Amino acid sequence: MATRKASGETINAIAAVMPELWGGSADLAESNNTSIAGAKSFLPEDTATSSPFGRIIHFGIREHAMGAILNGIALDGLTRPFGGTFLVFSDYMRGAVRLAALMDIPSTFVWTHDSIGLGEDGPTHQPIEHLWSLRAIPGLAVCRPADARETVAAWTAIVQQRGPVGLILSRQNLPVLDVDHQRVMDGVKRGGYLVRSTDQPQAVIIATGSEVSLALSAADHLASAGISVNVVSMPCLEWFTAQDQAYQDAVLDPAISARVAVEAGSTLGWHRFVGDRGEVLGLDHFGASADGPRLFAEFNLTTEAVANAVRRVMA
């Protein structure tokens, strides 16, 4: 299941018990999966499909205005608003996102189509620098879940706290990880956790979003060669670095210097987590127009490439 679809189903599940949750999209509701099933549109007239008390907001193709409207609603404090668009269009609303962070208000930004995995729309629509550009905003949590259950956990964490969050979601289907449900719920809330741990790990792979399943595949490949590797899913760096040092060390053992980070975007900030001896696999160039699987192969984001990076840092 694509995490954008998982998010849509989660929004509807939460909306059933949180009448104060409402929102919509900048004219991309079907792609962002931001509609609340059975809800009316927020419009001045009272018709079969609209109401002044409707829960679906049609923001129009104006991302900055959407962000500003979300901030105004969030400042009122009585309801929890969300708004969606493609991640690459977060550029158009950056001023509003920065203000949400500056004011520390619970605006939720749903940004889908999160990488080259979106495929044929090409480099104009494939976000490369956007994750680290958004992570550079103080006070904004950027959360990129790895699968459907991490998406549920992310939304659960979002509605239980105050502060702005950018929820980063895939267009393409992703496998559901074989991880204990409670570990996922607890781990996502804390920003990062071990999705695979070994008794005597020789290296660690850190990944986010769609690349977590790639990291697990590489770990399987290495295990067949007798190399033990821990795999960390790191959906939200901001939540993770807010944890106490003991928790961070339990997830990223400081004794393991052989580290690889993999994320289908800019490598800009990952060396903070992998260190001088580590290696980062990503894209520091624009994408191309082709289907997602081909692009991952062309740009060296494969099981073999991740496994080879682990071998290099161990050497």
LINCORJO-V541621 format. One record per residue. N is the residue number from 1. RES is the residue in three letters. OMEGA is omega in degrees with one decimal (none if undefined). NEAR is the number of other ideal C-beta (glycine too) atoms within 12 Angstrom. Layout:
n,res,omega,near
N,RES,OMEGA,NEAR
N,RES,OMEGA,NEAR
//
This chain:
n,res,omega,near
1,MET,173.8,28
2,ALA,-179.4,32
3,THR,174.1,50
4,ARG,178.6,43
5,LYS,177.0,27
6,ALA,177.8,32
7,SER,179.5,48
8,GLY,178.9,35
9,GLU,179.1,25
10,THR,175.4,38
11,ILE,-178.4,45
12,ASN,177.7,26
13,ALA,179.4,20
14,ILE,-177.8,30
15,ALA,-179.5,28
16,ALA,-178.9,16
17,VAL,177.0,13
18,MET,-179.1,24
19,PRO,179.7,15
20,GLU,177.3,21
21,LEU,178.5,31
22,TRP,-179.4,33
23,GLY,-176.9,48
24,GLY,-171.7,38
25,SER,174.5,38
26,ALA,176.4,37
27,ASP,180.0,23
28,LEU,-172.8,33
29,ALA,-178.5,32
30,GLU,178.2,15
31,SER,-178.7,30
32,ASN,-175.5,41
33,ASN,-176.2,34
34,THR,-178.8,46
35,SER,175.2,33
36,ILE,-174.8,31
37,ALA,177.1,17
38,GLY,-178.9,14
39,ALA,176.1,26
40,LYS,175.9,25
41,SER,178.0,28
42,PHE,179.9,27
43,LEU,-174.5,19
44,PRO,-176.4,12
45,GLU,179.7,14
46,ASP,-179.6,14
47,THR,179.4,12
48,ALA,-176.2,11
49,THR,-177.2,16
50,SER,-179.3,19
51,SER,172.1,18
52,PRO,178.3,13
53,PHE,178.7,18
54,GLY,-175.1,25
55,ARG,177.6,35
56,ILE,-178.0,33
57,ILE,176.5,34
58,HIS,-172.6,28
59,PHE,-173.4,37
60,GLY,-176.1,18
61,ILE,-177.0,18
62,ARG,-171.0,21
63,GLU,-179.2,34
64,HIS,178.3,27
65,ALA,176.8,23
66,MET,179.4,43
67,GLY,179.7,42
68,ALA,178.2,29
69,ILE,177.5,32
70,LEU,-179.7,43
71,ASN,178.5,32
72,GLY,178.1,22
73,ILE,-178.2,32
74,ALA,179.0,34
75,LEU,176.9,22
76,ASP,170.0,16
77,GLY,-174.9,16
78,LEU,-178.7,13
79,THR,-178.9,27
80,ARG,-175.7,33
81,PRO,172.8,42
82,PHE,178.0,50
83,GLY,-173.4,50
84,GLY,169.2,44
85,THR,175.2,47
86,PHE,-179.2,37
87,LEU,-177.5,47
88,VAL,179.9,35
89,PHE,174.1,36
90,SER,176.0,39
91,ASP,-174.6,25
92,TYR,-175.1,25
93,MET,-173.1,39
94,ARG,179.9,25
95,GLY,179.9,20
96,ALA,178.8,37
97,VAL,179.4,43
98,ARG,178.5,29
99,LEU,176.8,26
100,ALA,178.3,40
101,ALA,179.8,31
102,LEU,-178.5,19
103,MET,-179.5,24
104,ASP,-178.0,22
105,ILE,-172.6,33
106,PRO,171.1,35
107,SER,178.8,43
108,THR,-178.1,47
109,PHE,-178.8,54
110,VAL,-176.8,51
111,TRP,-176.5,51
112,THR,-179.1,46
113,HIS,-160.4,41
114,ASP,-175.3,49
115,SER,174.0,47
116,ILE,177.9,45
117,GLY,178.1,44
118,LEU,167.9,38
119,GLY,-160.5,26
120,GLU,175.7,22
121,ASP,171.1,27
122,GLY,-170.7,19
123,PRO,178.3,23
124,THR,-176.7,18
125,HIS,-176.8,30
126,GLN,-178.8,35
127,PRO,179.1,43
128,ILE,-176.1,32
129,GLU,-166.9,28
130,HIS,-178.2,38
131,LEU,-177.9,40
132,TRP,174.2,29
133,SER,178.6,25
134,LEU,177.5,41
135,ARG,179.4,37
136,ALA,-179.9,22
137,ILE,179.6,30
138,PRO,174.8,18
139,GLY,177.0,26
140,LEU,174.6,39
141,ALA,179.7,39
142,VAL,-172.7,46
143,CYS,-178.8,47
144,ARG,-176.2,50
145,PRO,-173.6,55
146,ALA,-176.5,49
147,ASP,-176.3,40
148,ALA,-176.5,32
149,ARG,174.9,35
150,GLU,177.6,50
151,THR,175.0,44
152,VAL,-179.4,34
153,ALA,179.9,40
154,ALA,178.7,46
155,TRP,178.3,39
156,THR,178.0,29
157,ALA,-177.8,35
158,ILE,-175.1,39
159,VAL,179.4,29
160,GLN,-178.0,19
161,GLN,175.2,23
162,ARG,-179.4,21
163,GLY,-175.5,32
164,PRO,179.3,40
165,VAL,168.7,47
166,GLY,-178.6,49
167,LEU,-170.4,51
168,ILE,-167.6,50
169,LEU,-175.8,53
170,SER,168.9,45
171,ARG,-173.0,38
172,GLN,176.2,31
173,ASN,178.7,20
174,LEU,177.4,37
175,PRO,174.4,22
176,VAL,-174.9,24
177,LEU,178.5,37
178,ASP,-177.8,18
179,VAL,179.0,30
180,ASP,-174.9,17
181,HIS,-177.1,19
182,GLN,176.8,13
183,ARG,177.7,24
184,VAL,-177.9,33
185,MET,-179.7,24
186,ASP,-174.9,23
187,GLY,179.6,39
188,VAL,178.7,44
189,LYS,-179.7,32
190,ARG,170.9,33
191,GLY,-179.1,37
192,GLY,-177.2,43
193,TYR,178.6,38
194,LEU,172.9,37
195,VAL,171.0,39
196,ARG,177.2,35
197,SER,179.0,26
198,THR,-176.3,23
199,ASP,-179.0,9
200,GLN,-176.4,14
201,PRO,177.6,29
202,GLN,-179.5,28
203,ALA,177.5,41
204,VAL,173.7,48
205,ILE,177.6,57
206,ILE,-179.1,54
207,ALA,174.7,49
208,THR,171.2,51
209,GLY,-176.0,49
210,SER,-176.9,45
211,GLU,177.4,49
212,VAL,177.9,46
213,SER,175.1,40
214,LEU,178.0,43
215,ALA,178.3,45
216,LEU,176.7,35
217,SER,177.5,30
218,ALA,178.3,38
219,ALA,175.7,37
220,ASP,180.0,24
221,HIS,-179.7,26
222,LEU,179.3,35
223,ALA,178.9,23
224,SER,177.1,14
225,ALA,177.1,18
226,GLY,179.4,13
227,ILE,-177.4,27
228,SER,-175.2,25
229,VAL,168.5,43
230,ASN,176.2,38
231,VAL,-179.4,46
232,VAL,167.4,43
233,SER,-175.9,50
234,MET,-175.0,48
235,PRO,-175.7,51
236,CYS,-178.8,40
237,LEU,-177.9,38
238,GLU,177.1,32
239,TRP,-177.8,35
240,PHE,-177.5,34
241,THR,174.3,23
242,ALA,179.7,20
243,GLN,178.1,24
244,ASP,-174.2,12
245,GLN,-179.6,13
246,ALA,178.8,12
247,TYR,179.9,22
248,GLN,-179.9,25
249,ASP,177.9,17
250,ALA,179.2,22
251,VAL,178.3,37
252,LEU,-176.8,39
253,ASP,-178.2,25
254,PRO,178.5,15
255,ALA,-179.5,16
256,ILE,-179.8,33
257,SER,177.6,21
258,ALA,-174.1,31
259,ARG,175.8,41
260,VAL,173.0,46
261,ALA,179.4,44
262,VAL,179.0,50
263,GLU,-175.6,48
264,ALA,-179.9,50
265,GLY,-179.4,43
266,SER,179.8,30
267,THR,-165.1,28
268,LEU,-169.9,24
269,GLY,-171.8,27
270,TRP,-178.1,31
271,HIS,173.3,20
272,ARG,-175.0,22
273,PHE,-179.0,36
274,VAL,177.1,34
275,GLY,-175.8,22
276,ASP,-178.0,13
277,ARG,-176.1,20
278,GLY,179.7,29
279,GLU,-179.5,34
280,VAL,174.1,38
281,LEU,-179.7,40
282,GLY,179.1,40
283,LEU,173.3,33
284,ASP,177.7,19
285,HIS,179.5,18
286,PHE,-179.6,20
287,GLY,-179.2,36
288,ALA,-179.6,25
289,SER,177.0,19
290,ALA,178.6,21
291,ASP,-173.8,20
292,GLY,-178.7,32
293,PRO,179.2,20
294,ARG,-179.6,18
295,LEU,177.7,32
296,PHE,179.0,35
297,ALA,-178.3,19
298,GLU,-175.6,21
299,PHE,168.3,30
300,ASN,173.7,25
301,LEU,-174.5,39
302,THR,176.7,25
303,THR,-177.5,27
304,GLU,-179.1,21
305,ALA,178.7,30
306,VAL,178.5,42
307,ALA,179.5,33
308,ASN,176.9,23
309,ALA,177.1,39
310,VAL,179.3,41
311,ARG,-179.2,24
312,ARG,-177.3,20
313,VAL,175.4,31
314,MET,-179.8,27
315,ALA,none,13
//
